[in-house]
Amino acid sequence: MNKTINQKAWYFVIPVFILVAFNAAIPLMTVVNYSFQETFGNNVFAWEGTRWFKQILLSERFHAALGRQFAFTFIILLIQIPLGIAIALTMPKKGWGVPVCLILMSMPLLIPWNVVGAMWNIFALPDIGFLGHTLNSLGFDYNFTQQPGDAWFTTILMDVWHWTSLVVLLSYAGLNSIQPAYYQAAEIDGASRWATFRYIELPKMKKVLTLAILLRFMDSFMIYTEPFVLTGGGPGNTTAFLSIDLVKMALGQFDLGPAAAMSLIYFFIVLLVCWVFYNLMMKNEAQS
Amino acid sequence: MKKYKWLVPTLYIIFLMLPIYWLINMSFKTTTEIINTYSLWPQKFTTENYVKIFTDSTWYMGYVNSIAYTVFNTVISVAAALPAAYAFSRYKFLGDKHLFFWLLTNRMAPPAVFALPFFQFYSSVNLFDTHIAVALSHCLFNIPLAVWILEGFMSAVPKELDETAYVDGYSFGRFFFKIFVPTIAAGIGITMFFCFMFSWVELLLAKTLTATEAKPIAATMTRTASTSGYELGLLAAAGTLTIIPGAIVIYFVKNYIAKGFAMGRV
């Protein structure tokens, strides 16, 4: 659409601008403040320069949390995106199956995050949970509160349970927007199922898939509540992802300076990756 | 191959329903039964967990608080986002692209980063432990989302609609509320759905900003789980009840969900 140039449009944006600035700019400035200072309580501060940033960037604790975070995000993207596409491809396209699938699949998305954690905790308990009990009676030595491997397995399974539906719904919407003429053309050409997917469906889903990856990256990178309730970051620190580590440092130990510096580095990483995705997405939109 | 296609979504749905079933199953058992026996359905069916929640005000007020700030947040977010989304979809103005990306960055901000400053900020303006504080803090991620979704819907409405209305002598206000808003009603519905959803499921900020007066149900659950020796039955019943508002909301928007996602703006 060709838009008219109109500077008065700013008036329309003012309420949003004020609300978000009030919520984002002021707290963010507080964080920036803390990140350069040492606090002695009673509002006494001393200038520390970039000490906290150096400390965080060189600390092994931060490296470990960052490594776990990237590993987690990478694994869940690797599972959720292909799985989501596969389910969307096999979902019914019309009839009574459509609302049933949509309603049931959206369910996990609307459960409060700590209930998701609590639910999976009960579900996976080795002695009385369905998952834990089944695995143990099948001969696996499964205990997610004791063994790091099991804790990771459970956390990833929980995230797949929780968020794959988002990828499914996005891909399904993308598939639905393909005109039937494309499929007819493919049939006339005698294209195989794989070729139809590779050359018709996948390119048409590019936009929604970029969005799905962007959303899943952002949200899994900020994950806090679900693993916190499920494992509490343990056993040890093995499932303490960035947010869990950060909250521990800021609200638990009240190390405001290092926590603030870590916040900024954390936010910067998310921002950087998202900016790359956002530009890719806008480029796609401009093409179509 | 084609014949067995239904298997994939069916298996997936079974996988989704299993933990939910387990939670409901637990909610109808007594805590003693949960701890001592493993069974696929309640042996001694009991509703005492639910009775306790509906008679104890610290429990049911949690639901009232959660619903209060969620509704409040949805209203603020959509009301503020409507004119802004209109401006982004119709006009070019100084800094529009930067502003749009800046809004989106707030959707990307990890709530953990904001927890402590929010706590201090809302305490200093005497809003700590009120529904308004939680509703306002959730605007951080819901307003950008609302602007983003609404802008998608508004851009799909041809500009000729606006122009014809002005030619017919409509003022801007009358055009906006009498013609434009009804045209994008489905989009507004979907936006409200997502605002409701993200405010309902968020806990970190809601928990940080409340103590007793506005404590969300989800936080009540966390506390109970840790202090009173793990009352699993009660926890399961409370968890089951938190699924219900979401299920009701999904039922109402079921025809629009796919359409909303189709805009590629969620």
Chai-1 contact restraints between the chains, C-beta under 6 A:
chainA,res_idxA,chainB,res_idxB,connection_type,confidence,min_distance_angstrom,max_distance_angstrom,comment,restraint_id
A,K3,B,Y91,contact,1.0,0.0,6.0,A-B,restraint_1
A,K3,B,K92,contact,1.0,0.0,6.0,A-B,restraint_2
A,T4,B,Y91,contact,1.0,0.0,6.0,A-B,restraint_3
A,I5,B,K92,contact,1.0,0.0,6.0,A-B,restraint_4
A,N6,B,Y91,contact,1.0,0.0,6.0,A-B,restraint_5
A,Q7,B,F93,contact,1.0,0.0,6.0,A-B,restraint_6
A,A9,B,A87,contact,1.0,0.0,6.0,A-B,restraint_7
A,A9,B,Y91,contact,1.0,0.0,6.0,A-B,restraint_8
A,A9,B,F93,contact,1.0,0.0,6.0,A-B,restraint_9
A,W10,B,F93,contact,1.0,0.0,6.0,A-B,restraint_10
A,F12,B,P83,contact,1.0,0.0,6.0,A-B,restraint_11
A,F12,B,A84,contact,1.0,0.0,6.0,A-B,restraint_12
A,F12,B,Y86,contact,1.0,0.0,6.0,A-B,restraint_13
A,F12,B,A87,contact,1.0,0.0,6.0,A-B,restraint_14
A,V13,B,A84,contact,1.0,0.0,6.0,A-B,restraint_15
A,V13,B,A87,contact,1.0,0.0,6.0,A-B,restraint_16
A,P15,B,A80,contact,1.0,0.0,6.0,A-B,restraint_17
A,V16,B,A80,contact,1.0,0.0,6.0,A-B,restraint_18
A,V16,B,A84,contact,1.0,0.0,6.0,A-B,restraint_19
A,V16,B,I143,contact,1.0,0.0,6.0,A-B,restraint_20
A,L19,B,A80,contact,1.0,0.0,6.0,A-B,restraint_21
A,L19,B,C139,contact,1.0,0.0,6.0,A-B,restraint_22
A,L19,B,I143,contact,1.0,0.0,6.0,A-B,restraint_23
A,V20,B,N106,contact,1.0,0.0,6.0,A-B,restraint_24
A,V20,B,I143,contact,1.0,0.0,6.0,A-B,restraint_25
A,N23,B,C139,contact,1.0,0.0,6.0,A-B,restraint_26
A,N23,B,L140,contact,1.0,0.0,6.0,A-B,restraint_27
A,A24,B,N106,contact,1.0,0.0,6.0,A-B,restraint_28
A,I26,B,F121,contact,1.0,0.0,6.0,A-B,restraint_29
A,P27,B,F114,contact,1.0,0.0,6.0,A-B,restraint_30
A,P27,B,P117,contact,1.0,0.0,6.0,A-B,restraint_31
A,P27,B,F118,contact,1.0,0.0,6.0,A-B,restraint_32
A,P27,B,F121,contact,1.0,0.0,6.0,A-B,restraint_33
A,T30,B,P117,contact,1.0,0.0,6.0,A-B,restraint_34
A,V31,B,P117,contact,1.0,0.0,6.0,A-B,restraint_35
A,I87,B,V8,contact,1.0,0.0,6.0,A-B,restraint_36
A,I87,B,P9,contact,1.0,0.0,6.0,A-B,restraint_37
A,I87,B,Y12,contact,1.0,0.0,6.0,A-B,restraint_38
A,T90,B,K5,contact,1.0,0.0,6.0,A-B,restraint_39
A,T90,B,V8,contact,1.0,0.0,6.0,A-B,restraint_40
A,T90,B,P9,contact,1.0,0.0,6.0,A-B,restraint_41
A,M91,B,P9,contact,1.0,0.0,6.0,A-B,restraint_42
A,P99,B,K254,contact,1.0,0.0,6.0,A-B,restraint_43
A,C101,B,P9,contact,1.0,0.0,6.0,A-B,restraint_44
A,L102,B,K254,contact,1.0,0.0,6.0,A-B,restraint_45
A,L102,B,I257,contact,1.0,0.0,6.0,A-B,restraint_46
A,I103,B,I250,contact,1.0,0.0,6.0,A-B,restraint_47
A,I103,B,K254,contact,1.0,0.0,6.0,A-B,restraint_48
A,L104,B,I13,contact,1.0,0.0,6.0,A-B,restraint_49
A,S106,B,I250,contact,1.0,0.0,6.0,A-B,restraint_50
A,P108,B,L16,contact,1.0,0.0,6.0,A-B,restraint_51
A,L110,B,M197,contact,1.0,0.0,6.0,A-B,restraint_52
A,L110,B,G246,contact,1.0,0.0,6.0,A-B,restraint_53
A,I111,B,I243,contact,1.0,0.0,6.0,A-B,restraint_54
A,P112,B,V201,contact,1.0,0.0,6.0,A-B,restraint_55
A,P112,B,A218,contact,1.0,0.0,6.0,A-B,restraint_56
A,P112,B,T242,contact,1.0,0.0,6.0,A-B,restraint_57
A,W113,B,V201,contact,1.0,0.0,6.0,A-B,restraint_58
A,W113,B,L203,contact,1.0,0.0,6.0,A-B,restraint_59
A,N114,B,L203,contact,1.0,0.0,6.0,A-B,restraint_60
A,N114,B,A218,contact,1.0,0.0,6.0,A-B,restraint_61
A,N114,B,T222,contact,1.0,0.0,6.0,A-B,restraint_62
A,V115,B,G239,contact,1.0,0.0,6.0,A-B,restraint_63
A,V115,B,T242,contact,1.0,0.0,6.0,A-B,restraint_64
A,A118,B,G239,contact,1.0,0.0,6.0,A-B,restraint_65
A,M119,B,P19,contact,1.0,0.0,6.0,A-B,restraint_66
A,M119,B,L23,contact,1.0,0.0,6.0,A-B,restraint_67
A,M119,B,G239,contact,1.0,0.0,6.0,A-B,restraint_68
A,I122,B,M26,contact,1.0,0.0,6.0,A-B,restraint_69
A,F123,B,P19,contact,1.0,0.0,6.0,A-B,restraint_70
A,F123,B,W22,contact,1.0,0.0,6.0,A-B,restraint_71
A,I128,B,Y38,contact,1.0,0.0,6.0,A-B,restraint_72
A,F130,B,W22,contact,1.0,0.0,6.0,A-B,restraint_73
A,H133,B,Y38,contact,1.0,0.0,6.0,A-B,restraint_74
A,L169,B,F261,contact,1.0,0.0,6.0,A-B,restraint_75
A,L170,B,F261,contact,1.0,0.0,6.0,A-B,restraint_76
A,A173,B,A258,contact,1.0,0.0,6.0,A-B,restraint_77
A,A173,B,F261,contact,1.0,0.0,6.0,A-B,restraint_78
A,A173,B,A262,contact,1.0,0.0,6.0,A-B,restraint_79
A,S177,B,A262,contact,1.0,0.0,6.0,A-B,restraint_80
A,K207,B,G264,contact,1.0,0.0,6.0,A-B,restraint_81
A,V208,B,G264,contact,1.0,0.0,6.0,A-B,restraint_82
A,L211,B,G264,contact,1.0,0.0,6.0,A-B,restraint_83
A,M218,B,M108,contact,1.0,0.0,6.0,A-B,restraint_84
A,M222,B,P110,contact,1.0,0.0,6.0,A-B,restraint_85
A,Y224,B,A112,contact,1.0,0.0,6.0,A-B,restraint_86
A,Y224,B,L204,contact,1.0,0.0,6.0,A-B,restraint_87
A,T225,B,L203,contact,1.0,0.0,6.0,A-B,restraint_88
A,T225,B,L204,contact,1.0,0.0,6.0,A-B,restraint_89
A,S243,B,P110,contact,1.0,0.0,6.0,A-B,restraint_90
A,S243,B,A112,contact,1.0,0.0,6.0,A-B,restraint_91
A,L246,B,A112,contact,1.0,0.0,6.0,A-B,restraint_92
A,V247,B,A112,contact,1.0,0.0,6.0,A-B,restraint_93
A,A250,B,L116,contact,1.0,0.0,6.0,A-B,restraint_94
A,S263,B,V113,contact,1.0,0.0,6.0,A-B,restraint_95
A,F267,B,V113,contact,1.0,0.0,6.0,A-B,restraint_96
A,V270,B,M108,contact,1.0,0.0,6.0,A-B,restraint_97
A,L271,B,T105,contact,1.0,0.0,6.0,A-B,restraint_98
A,C274,B,M108,contact,1.0,0.0,6.0,A-B,restraint_99
